[in-house]
Amino acid sequence: MLKNTLIVMFGMCLFLAQTVVMAAEEQRSNSNLGYMAGNKEAAISKTSELPALLSFGPRATGKQPKSVTAKNGCFDCSHPDFRIFDSRVSIWGDDDADGFYRSLSVTFDVDNYGPGEWIYARLFLSFEGGPWNEYAVTDDFYIEGLAADDNYIIDTDLLTGYPTGFYDVLIEVYAVRDGAFLTLSGPDEDLDLSVLTLEDSERDRYDLYHDDYYYVHGSHGGSVGFIVMGLLTLSLVRFRYRRLSVSR
């Protein structure tokens, strides 16, 4: 009985490892729509093809040590005149009703305590506490003072390459004039940017979820998963046959 249990556990580990590896090799794509609050009608959606999702390794920020931060000898701190006053995320789109969503909208309000500034932001996703993966870059936009009506919004549809799981969001803000890092907001600064239940559109399919469980977790994982399970079943049958032969 113990041997049977160990064989089953080993087979399941092989299957899970295969699923993770295939997900890690899958290229990402998503569609982004960025706009200032109240100007959505003028925004144009952009589809991005991105490298495969990194899911293992340290989760360092993507800050670029340029200009102000580099001159001050500070490669890991925000500019004192800038801050993200508020940031929030909404998620939607769940055709297979598994609680994991294919679309997200990130809204953030950048304030500054000096003269007006042209800025842009880079947005990242972290899968299950892994490294930050850039998924969107905003257009340049202008902020001045502590205005409450200059929120920037970026709506994203995750198309491919995002396995089902829990994600965090990181927002980094840069100056257009010289590329200097200014400020950020992430799960450590705002809990609204943490533990988001997401998956891509390929995995959010009602027909696949109900007809073939293995295809939910990888676009090519089903056939290989069945092979692994078939070999596991064959091993169990051979083991039991040998045990019966010995007992006779």
Beta strands, then each sheet from edge to edge (+ up, - down):
strand 1: 28-36
strand 2: 46-50
strand 3: 82-92
strand 4: 103-112
strand 5: 117-127
strand 6: 132-137
strand 7: 141-143
strand 8: 152-160
strand 9: 165-175
strand 10: 181-185
strand 11: 196-198
sheet 1: 2+ 1- 8+ 4- 3+
sheet 2: 6+ 5- 7+
sheet 3: 6+ 5- 9+ 10-
sheet 4: 6+ 5- 9+ 11-
end
